[in-house]
């Protein structure tokens, strides 16, 4: 009985959290978010949040971490990511075999079991699996052919990286100065470069980054490694599709599945780069730069405020004028 009461007390807390933060919402009343003119209903997010909180394990974990309010943000992020993936599928004419969707969910124990440890539920898990198959196909189509050309510099401090990225996006002339001021490596070379060509198939260490998720003329900042000991600020200048290198037909099979999924999400974000994403202030702000988890719960996400974004993405001022 005490377990049941605890579970429903958490749901009560969630309802209270959902009711706070009136603020001025998106352009359409009753919206949790708007993606490219498509509305994500507030009621949908609220209903899904309550459903998640009825899962004792998930709710208790979030409460123990003091992150109960983040559940609704994860739900909003999941809804937005679905819209982005759906848009990318339309752009690339990708269709999914529904038998594969069903079989994948069944292999994980069915809808209830497959959604147990996530913000998914029995009504959304098939959609999530369908999106995962689209993401995988996006990655496979572009892994051996995509190349970007960048100017870049590296710094050690994440705050400095974000600030310089924002300055360079607002005033592209500063990018050259920041490149010249970049620290030197152990070999004495500047940690910067101009016109550097980066091919996806040859640079596995950056497959998860926003280099692949933006259009030319965009400045991005992200950690170079998981320890975040060094950060890269890059201006993506060109994006090119090249012929696949002979012998790379099975390349996607040699990339860790989680990394391949991350790369696929970035391709989807590229297709959605021109979509306006507006979020109800009660949930926070959109962060397209977030590190991606295998289940898609911690990738492009919603954070409480702009200063909590994992990295930086901004269109350069010269690009805005063109």
KOLVO-918095 format. One record per residue (C-alpha): x, y, z; residue number from 1. Coordinates in steps of 0.5 Angstrom, whole numbers, plus 500, padded with zeros to 3 digits. Example, Ala and Ser with C-alpha at 12.3 -4.5 7.8 and 13.67 -1.06 7.14 Angstrom:
BEGIN
<rec X="525" Y="491" Z="516" seq="1"/>
<rec X="527" Y="498" Z="514" seq="2"/>
end
This chain:
BEGIN
<rec X="500" Y="500" Z="500" seq="1"/>
<rec X="506" Y="505" Z="502" seq="2"/>
<rec X="509" Y="504" Z="495" seq="3"/>
<rec X="502" Y="505" Z="491" seq="4"/>
<rec X="501" Y="512" Z="496" seq="5"/>
<rec X="508" Y="514" Z="494" seq="6"/>
<rec X="507" Y="513" Z="487" seq="7"/>
<rec X="501" Y="517" Z="487" seq="8"/>
<rec X="504" Y="522" Z="491" seq="9"/>
<rec X="510" Y="523" Z="486" seq="10"/>
<rec X="504" Y="524" Z="480" seq="11"/>
<rec X="501" Y="529" Z="485" seq="12"/>
<rec X="508" Y="533" Z="485" seq="13"/>
<rec X="508" Y="532" Z="477" seq="14"/>
<rec X="501" Y="535" Z="476" seq="15"/>
<rec X="503" Y="541" Z="481" seq="16"/>
<rec X="510" Y="542" Z="477" seq="17"/>
<rec X="506" Y="542" Z="470" seq="18"/>
<rec X="501" Y="547" Z="473" seq="19"/>
<rec X="507" Y="552" Z="475" seq="20"/>
<rec X="510" Y="557" Z="470" seq="21"/>
<rec X="505" Y="560" Z="466" seq="22"/>
<rec X="509" Y="565" Z="462" seq="23"/>
<rec X="508" Y="567" Z="455" seq="24"/>
<rec X="507" Y="561" Z="451" seq="25"/>
<rec X="508" Y="559" Z="444" seq="26"/>
<rec X="504" Y="563" Z="438" seq="27"/>
<rec X="499" Y="558" Z="439" seq="28"/>
<rec X="495" Y="557" Z="445" seq="29"/>
<rec X="495" Y="550" Z="449" seq="30"/>
<rec X="502" Y="548" Z="445" seq="31"/>
<rec X="508" Y="545" Z="449" seq="32"/>
<rec X="512" Y="547" Z="443" seq="33"/>
<rec X="511" Y="548" Z="435" seq="34"/>
<rec X="516" Y="545" Z="430" seq="35"/>
<rec X="516" Y="548" Z="423" seq="36"/>
<rec X="509" Y="550" Z="424" seq="37"/>
<rec X="506" Y="543" Z="427" seq="38"/>
<rec X="504" Y="544" Z="434" seq="39"/>
<rec X="505" Y="539" Z="440" seq="40"/>
<rec X="499" Y="540" Z="444" seq="41"/>
<rec X="500" Y="541" Z="452" seq="42"/>
<rec X="495" Y="536" Z="454" seq="43"/>
<rec X="499" Y="531" Z="450" seq="44"/>
<rec X="506" Y="532" Z="454" seq="45"/>
<rec X="502" Y="533" Z="461" seq="46"/>
<rec X="499" Y="526" Z="459" seq="47"/>
<rec X="505" Y="523" Z="457" seq="48"/>
<rec X="509" Y="526" Z="464" seq="49"/>
<rec X="504" Y="523" Z="468" seq="50"/>
<rec X="504" Y="516" Z="465" seq="51"/>
<rec X="512" Y="516" Z="466" seq="52"/>
<rec X="511" Y="518" Z="473" seq="53"/>
<rec X="506" Y="512" Z="474" seq="54"/>
<rec X="512" Y="508" Z="473" seq="55"/>
<rec X="515" Y="507" Z="480" seq="56"/>
<rec X="522" Y="506" Z="478" seq="57"/>
<rec X="523" Y="512" Z="473" seq="58"/>
<rec X="519" Y="517" Z="478" seq="59"/>
<rec X="523" Y="515" Z="484" seq="60"/>
<rec X="530" Y="515" Z="480" seq="61"/>
<rec X="528" Y="522" Z="478" seq="62"/>
<rec X="526" Y="524" Z="485" seq="63"/>
<rec X="532" Y="521" Z="488" seq="64"/>
<rec X="536" Y="526" Z="483" seq="65"/>
<rec X="532" Y="532" Z="485" seq="66"/>
<rec X="530" Y="532" Z="477" seq="67"/>
<rec X="523" Y="531" Z="477" seq="68"/>
<rec X="521" Y="537" Z="473" seq="69"/>
<rec X="526" Y="534" Z="468" seq="70"/>
<rec X="521" Y="528" Z="466" seq="71"/>
<rec X="516" Y="533" Z="462" seq="72"/>
<rec X="522" Y="536" Z="459" seq="73"/>
<rec X="525" Y="530" Z="456" seq="74"/>
<rec X="518" Y="528" Z="454" seq="75"/>
<rec X="518" Y="535" Z="450" seq="76"/>
<rec X="524" Y="533" Z="447" seq="77"/>
<rec X="522" Y="526" Z="445" seq="78"/>
<rec X="516" Y="530" Z="441" seq="79"/>
<rec X="520" Y="535" Z="438" seq="80"/>
<rec X="526" Y="530" Z="436" seq="81"/>
<rec X="520" Y="525" Z="433" seq="82"/>
<rec X="518" Y="531" Z="429" seq="83"/>
<rec X="525" Y="532" Z="426" seq="84"/>
<rec X="526" Y="525" Z="424" seq="85"/>
<rec X="519" Y="525" Z="421" seq="86"/>
<rec X="521" Y="531" Z="417" seq="87"/>
<rec X="528" Y="528" Z="415" seq="88"/>
<rec X="524" Y="521" Z="413" seq="89"/>
<rec X="520" Y="525" Z="408" seq="90"/>
<rec X="526" Y="529" Z="405" seq="91"/>
<rec X="530" Y="523" Z="404" seq="92"/>
<rec X="523" Y="519" Z="402" seq="93"/>
<rec X="525" Y="513" Z="407" seq="94"/>
<rec X="519" Y="508" Z="409" seq="95"/>
<rec X="520" Y="503" Z="414" seq="96"/>
<rec X="517" Y="496" Z="414" seq="97"/>
<rec X="512" Y="496" Z="420" seq="98"/>
<rec X="514" Y="488" Z="421" seq="99"/>
<rec X="521" Y="490" Z="423" seq="100"/>
<rec X="518" Y="496" Z="428" seq="101"/>
<rec X="513" Y="490" Z="431" seq="102"/>
<rec X="519" Y="485" Z="431" seq="103"/>
<rec X="524" Y="490" Z="435" seq="104"/>
<rec X="519" Y="491" Z="440" seq="105"/>
<rec X="517" Y="484" Z="441" seq="106"/>
<rec X="524" Y="482" Z="442" seq="107"/>
<rec X="525" Y="487" Z="448" seq="108"/>
<rec X="519" Y="484" Z="451" seq="109"/>
<rec X="513" Y="487" Z="448" seq="110"/>
<rec X="511" Y="495" Z="449" seq="111"/>
<rec X="510" Y="495" Z="456" seq="112"/>
<rec X="517" Y="492" Z="458" seq="113"/>
<rec X="521" Y="495" Z="452" seq="114"/>
<rec X="518" Y="502" Z="455" seq="115"/>
<rec X="519" Y="501" Z="462" seq="116"/>
<rec X="526" Y="504" Z="463" seq="117"/>
<rec X="525" Y="510" Z="459" seq="118"/>
<rec X="520" Y="516" Z="458" seq="119"/>
<rec X="516" Y="512" Z="452" seq="120"/>
<rec X="510" Y="508" Z="454" seq="121"/>
<rec X="506" Y="502" Z="451" seq="122"/>
<rec X="503" Y="508" Z="446" seq="123"/>
<rec X="509" Y="511" Z="444" seq="124"/>
<rec X="514" Y="505" Z="444" seq="125"/>
<rec X="513" Y="503" Z="437" seq="126"/>
<rec X="513" Y="510" Z="434" seq="127"/>
<rec X="520" Y="511" Z="438" seq="128"/>
<rec X="522" Y="504" Z="434" seq="129"/>
<rec X="520" Y="507" Z="428" seq="130"/>
<rec X="524" Y="513" Z="429" seq="131"/>
<rec X="530" Y="509" Z="431" seq="132"/>
<rec X="530" Y="505" Z="424" seq="133"/>
<rec X="529" Y="512" Z="420" seq="134"/>
<rec X="535" Y="514" Z="424" seq="135"/>
<rec X="539" Y="508" Z="422" seq="136"/>
<rec X="538" Y="509" Z="415" seq="137"/>
<rec X="540" Y="516" Z="415" seq="138"/>
<rec X="546" Y="514" Z="418" seq="139"/>
<rec X="548" Y="509" Z="413" seq="140"/>
<rec X="546" Y="513" Z="407" seq="141"/>
<rec X="551" Y="519" Z="409" seq="142"/>
<rec X="557" Y="515" Z="413" seq="143"/>
<rec X="561" Y="513" Z="407" seq="144"/>
<rec X="560" Y="520" Z="403" seq="145"/>
<rec X="559" Y="526" Z="407" seq="146"/>
<rec X="565" Y="531" Z="408" seq="147"/>
<rec X="565" Y="538" Z="411" seq="148"/>
<rec X="570" Y="543" Z="410" seq="149"/>
<rec X="571" Y="547" Z="416" seq="150"/>
<rec X="575" Y="553" Z="419" seq="151"/>
<rec X="576" Y="551" Z="427" seq="152"/>
<rec X="580" Y="553" Z="433" seq="153"/>
<rec X="581" Y="549" Z="440" seq="154"/>
<rec X="580" Y="552" Z="447" seq="155"/>
<rec X="580" Y="548" Z="454" seq="156"/>
<rec X="575" Y="552" Z="457" seq="157"/>
<rec X="567" Y="550" Z="455" seq="158"/>
<rec X="565" Y="557" Z="457" seq="159"/>
<rec X="571" Y="560" Z="453" seq="160"/>
<rec X="569" Y="556" Z="447" seq="161"/>
<rec X="561" Y="558" Z="448" seq="162"/>
<rec X="563" Y="565" Z="448" seq="163"/>
<rec X="568" Y="566" Z="443" seq="164"/>
<rec X="563" Y="562" Z="438" seq="165"/>
<rec X="557" Y="567" Z="440" seq="166"/>
<rec X="562" Y="572" Z="438" seq="167"/>
<rec X="565" Y="569" Z="432" seq="168"/>
<rec X="557" Y="568" Z="429" seq="169"/>
<rec X="556" Y="575" Z="431" seq="170"/>
<rec X="562" Y="578" Z="428" seq="171"/>
<rec X="565" Y="573" Z="423" seq="172"/>
<rec X="572" Y="577" Z="422" seq="173"/>
<rec X="573" Y="575" Z="429" seq="174"/>
<rec X="574" Y="568" Z="427" seq="175"/>
<rec X="581" Y="569" Z="424" seq="176"/>
<rec X="583" Y="572" Z="430" seq="177"/>
<rec X="581" Y="567" Z="435" seq="178"/>
<rec X="584" Y="562" Z="430" seq="179"/>
<rec X="591" Y="566" Z="431" seq="180"/>
<rec X="590" Y="566" Z="438" seq="181"/>
<rec X="589" Y="559" Z="439" seq="182"/>
<rec X="593" Y="555" Z="444" seq="183"/>
<rec X="599" Y="551" Z="442" seq="184"/>
<rec X="599" Y="543" Z="442" seq="185"/>
<rec X="605" Y="539" Z="445" seq="186"/>
<rec X="608" Y="539" Z="438" seq="187"/>
<rec X="608" Y="547" Z="438" seq="188"/>
<rec X="603" Y="547" Z="432" seq="189"/>
<rec X="597" Y="552" Z="433" seq="190"/>
<rec X="590" Y="548" Z="435" seq="191"/>
<rec X="587" Y="551" Z="429" seq="192"/>
<rec X="586" Y="550" Z="422" seq="193"/>
<rec X="583" Y="553" Z="416" seq="194"/>
<rec X="579" Y="550" Z="410" seq="195"/>
<rec X="580" Y="543" Z="414" seq="196"/>
<rec X="576" Y="537" Z="410" seq="197"/>
<rec X="573" Y="532" Z="415" seq="198"/>
<rec X="570" Y="526" Z="412" seq="199"/>
<rec X="565" Y="522" Z="416" seq="200"/>
<rec X="568" Y="515" Z="414" seq="201"/>
<rec X="575" Y="517" Z="417" seq="202"/>
<rec X="573" Y="521" Z="423" seq="203"/>
<rec X="569" Y="517" Z="428" seq="204"/>
<rec X="571" Y="521" Z="434" seq="205"/>
<rec X="567" Y="527" Z="431" seq="206"/>
<rec X="561" Y="523" Z="428" seq="207"/>
<rec X="557" Y="525" Z="434" seq="208"/>
<rec X="558" Y="532" Z="434" seq="209"/>
<rec X="554" Y="538" Z="431" seq="210"/>
<rec X="559" Y="538" Z="425" seq="211"/>
<rec X="554" Y="534" Z="421" seq="212"/>
<rec X="547" Y="537" Z="423" seq="213"/>
<rec X="548" Y="544" Z="421" seq="214"/>
<rec X="548" Y="548" Z="414" seq="215"/>
<rec X="554" Y="551" Z="411" seq="216"/>
<rec X="555" Y="558" Z="414" seq="217"/>
<rec X="554" Y="556" Z="422" seq="218"/>
<rec X="558" Y="556" Z="428" seq="219"/>
<rec X="558" Y="550" Z="432" seq="220"/>
<rec X="562" Y="549" Z="439" seq="221"/>
<rec X="563" Y="542" Z="442" seq="222"/>
<rec X="567" Y="538" Z="447" seq="223"/>
<rec X="573" Y="534" Z="443" seq="224"/>
<rec X="573" Y="528" Z="448" seq="225"/>
<rec X="568" Y="525" Z="453" seq="226"/>
<rec X="573" Y="528" Z="458" seq="227"/>
<rec X="571" Y="535" Z="455" seq="228"/>
<rec X="579" Y="537" Z="456" seq="229"/>
<rec X="579" Y="541" Z="450" seq="230"/>
<rec X="573" Y="544" Z="446" seq="231"/>
<rec X="573" Y="545" Z="438" seq="232"/>
<rec X="569" Y="552" Z="435" seq="233"/>
<rec X="568" Y="551" Z="428" seq="234"/>
<rec X="565" Y="555" Z="422" seq="235"/>
<rec X="562" Y="550" Z="417" seq="236"/>
<rec X="564" Y="552" Z="410" seq="237"/>
<rec X="562" Y="547" Z="406" seq="238"/>
<rec X="558" Y="540" Z="406" seq="239"/>
<rec X="559" Y="536" Z="400" seq="240"/>
<rec X="557" Y="529" Z="398" seq="241"/>
<rec X="563" Y="525" Z="395" seq="242"/>
<rec X="563" Y="518" Z="392" seq="243"/>
<rec X="564" Y="512" Z="397" seq="244"/>
<rec X="570" Y="509" Z="398" seq="245"/>
<rec X="571" Y="502" Z="395" seq="246"/>
<rec X="571" Y="497" Z="401" seq="247"/>
<rec X="567" Y="501" Z="405" seq="248"/>
<rec X="560" Y="498" Z="403" seq="249"/>
<rec X="560" Y="495" Z="410" seq="250"/>
<rec X="562" Y="501" Z="414" seq="251"/>
<rec X="556" Y="502" Z="418" seq="252"/>
<rec X="556" Y="495" Z="421" seq="253"/>
<rec X="563" Y="496" Z="424" seq="254"/>
<rec X="561" Y="503" Z="427" seq="255"/>
<rec X="558" Y="502" Z="434" seq="256"/>
<rec X="550" Y="502" Z="434" seq="257"/>
<rec X="550" Y="508" Z="439" seq="258"/>
<rec X="555" Y="512" Z="435" seq="259"/>
<rec X="551" Y="510" Z="428" seq="260"/>
<rec X="545" Y="513" Z="431" seq="261"/>
<rec X="548" Y="519" Z="434" seq="262"/>
<rec X="550" Y="521" Z="427" seq="263"/>
<rec X="543" Y="519" Z="424" seq="264"/>
<rec X="540" Y="524" Z="429" seq="265"/>
<rec X="545" Y="529" Z="426" seq="266"/>
<rec X="543" Y="528" Z="419" seq="267"/>
<rec X="536" Y="529" Z="421" seq="268"/>
<rec X="538" Y="535" Z="425" seq="269"/>
<rec X="541" Y="538" Z="418" seq="270"/>
<rec X="534" Y="537" Z="414" seq="271"/>
<rec X="531" Y="540" Z="420" seq="272"/>
<rec X="536" Y="546" Z="420" seq="273"/>
<rec X="531" Y="551" Z="417" seq="274"/>
<rec X="525" Y="549" Z="422" seq="275"/>
<rec X="523" Y="554" Z="427" seq="276"/>
<rec X="523" Y="551" Z="434" seq="277"/>
<rec X="519" Y="554" Z="439" seq="278"/>
<rec X="518" Y="552" Z="446" seq="279"/>
<rec X="513" Y="554" Z="452" seq="280"/>
<rec X="517" Y="557" Z="457" seq="281"/>
<rec X="515" Y="553" Z="462" seq="282"/>
<rec X="519" Y="548" Z="460" seq="283"/>
<rec X="525" Y="552" Z="458" seq="284"/>
<rec X="529" Y="552" Z="451" seq="285"/>
<rec X="531" Y="548" Z="446" seq="286"/>
<rec X="538" Y="545" Z="446" seq="287"/>
<rec X="540" Y="542" Z="439" seq="288"/>
<rec X="547" Y="540" Z="442" seq="289"/>
<rec X="546" Y="535" Z="447" seq="290"/>
<rec X="550" Y="529" Z="448" seq="291"/>
<rec X="546" Y="523" Z="445" seq="292"/>
<rec X="544" Y="517" Z="449" seq="293"/>
<rec X="543" Y="510" Z="446" seq="294"/>
<rec X="535" Y="511" Z="447" seq="295"/>
<rec X="535" Y="518" Z="445" seq="296"/>
<rec X="533" Y="521" Z="452" seq="297"/>
<rec X="539" Y="525" Z="453" seq="298"/>
<rec X="540" Y="528" Z="446" seq="299"/>
<rec X="537" Y="534" Z="443" seq="300"/>
<rec X="533" Y="536" Z="449" seq="301"/>
<rec X="530" Y="541" Z="453" seq="302"/>
<rec X="534" Y="545" Z="458" seq="303"/>
<rec X="532" Y="550" Z="463" seq="304"/>
<rec X="535" Y="556" Z="461" seq="305"/>
<rec X="540" Y="558" Z="455" seq="306"/>
<rec X="546" Y="558" Z="459" seq="307"/>
<rec X="545" Y="550" Z="461" seq="308"/>
<rec X="546" Y="548" Z="453" seq="309"/>
<rec X="551" Y="543" Z="452" seq="310"/>
<rec X="554" Y="547" Z="446" seq="311"/>
<rec X="553" Y="552" Z="441" seq="312"/>
<rec X="550" Y="553" Z="435" seq="313"/>
<rec X="549" Y="559" Z="431" seq="314"/>
<rec X="548" Y="562" Z="424" seq="315"/>
<rec X="554" Y="567" Z="422" seq="316"/>
<rec X="552" Y="574" Z="421" seq="317"/>
<rec X="554" Y="574" Z="414" seq="318"/>
<rec X="550" Y="568" Z="412" seq="319"/>
<rec X="544" Y="571" Z="415" seq="320"/>
<rec X="545" Y="577" Z="411" seq="321"/>
<rec X="545" Y="573" Z="404" seq="322"/>
end
